[in-house]
Amino acid sequence: MRISIVIPARNEQLGLAPLLPRLRTLYPDAELIVVNDGSEDDTAAVARGAGATVVSHPYPKGNGAAIKSGARAATGDVLVFMDGDGQHDPADIASLLTPVAQGYDMVVGARSGRSSQASMARWSANTLYNRLASWMVNRRIDDLTSGFRAVNRRKFLSFLYLLPNGFSYPTTSTMAFFRAGYSVGFVPITVEQRVGKSHISPLRDGVRFFLIIFKIGTLYSPLKVYFPLSVLLAGLGLANYLLGAFGSGLLRFSNMSSLLLLAGLVVFFIGLIAEQLTNLQYKDIDHDLD
């Protein structure tokens, strides 16, 4: 099993300096790729000095774009993605690779507890994402947004067109693997305090993460979003009709009751169409990539 370790990095020279030599010591035969995402410091020079292959972007494109560039450049059977800011312990890679050797297609390093998150807001948001995603796929998801993971390279490449250029690539790739029927596992990991300054903006990326909730629902399990909404609208229309009937004694639909009932019906059919369109995304996936 050939391994390619892909590290997206933007201005991460301080984190890469101790990380890359450790990776070389633990995995001397692994392909080591650092994607320099338009860094303004010596990220590229530090990576080359440690013997890593450097893929450089002329300007910052985002974490997801760096992941995609690294995946395209890699040649290994298994891709290991990890951050270059010192949060991920190279010793934990072995924990990810063991389930992969046992047949898992994606193994995610799952953070646990409040202490593993950068802030209370991040912990709360990630908890919400995990619960929503678990409901979508009918399986417990321990960490939807962790960037520390090992994946089957060929299967991962088949989903590159779905991945955004921003920070939500872990969410999208995890849900895509579940939707395609691939095996996804989670192993607990330890997370250290990052070296340097975070590139995540609480306001800007907070709005983006909020939109991810709707993307998850409408892209991967549309009926689980549209059907409850249609039932709610139709239920409100029926309740409005019953209240009007009991109040006036006339068994007729008001304009509001009709509107709500029709809205519920329209939303339900939109959900059906969205479900069929979602299935089309996976029709050309080669499931014989083992």
C-alpha positions, 0 to 999 in steps of 0.5 A: 500500500503506497502512501501519499501524505498531502499537506495544504499550507498557506503561510505555515513555515513555523508549523512545517519546520518541525512537522516534515522531519517527523513525517520523514522519520516515521514514513521514509517511503511515503510520498510527501506533498506540500501544496503551497497555497499562495504563501507569503512566507518561506513555506515552499522553501521549508518544504523543499528543504525537508525533501517534500514535493511542492505544488504551488498556487500563484495566489491563495485559492483556499484549503479545498483547492489545495487539497484537490491540487495535492490529490491530483499530484499524488501517486499513492494508493492511499492519500493522508490529508493533514494540516501543516499548522502542528495540530495533527500528530504524525504518530496518529497516521498509523491509527488511520491506516489500520482500518484502511488496510482492513477495507475502509475507503475513508477513515477520519481522525475524530476530535472529541470533547470541547478541549479539542476545538478552537472555541466554544462557537466552533465546538457548538457548530461542529456538534450541530453538523455532526448530528445533522449529518448523522441524521442524513446518513443514518449512521453516527458521524463523530467528526464531519469537519476534521481535515485529518483523514486517510482515503482511497485515492482513486475513489477520492478523485472521482469526487473532486468535481463536488469539492468546494475550494474553501474550508468545507471539503471534509464535509463534502467528501465525507457525505459523498463517500457515505452517499456512494455506499463506501465504507467510512470509519472514525478513529479518535485522535489528539489535537494540539494548539495550532502554530501561527494564526488561523486563516478562518474568519469567524464571521465570513466562514461562520456564514459559509458553514451555516450554508453548508447545513443546507447544502448537506441536506439538499445535495445528499438527502433532499427528501429528508429536508423537503418532506418534513417541510412539506408536512409542516406546510400542509399541516398548517394549511389543514389546521387553518382550515379546521380552525376556520371551520370550527369558528364559522361553521362553514366547511370551506377552504380559505385562501390561506388554507389552500395556499399552505396545502398547495405549498406543501404539495409543491415542496414535496414534489420538488423534494422528489425531483431533487432526490432523483437529480442527486442520484444522477451524481453517482450514476457514473461512479465506478464502484470497482476501484478496489 
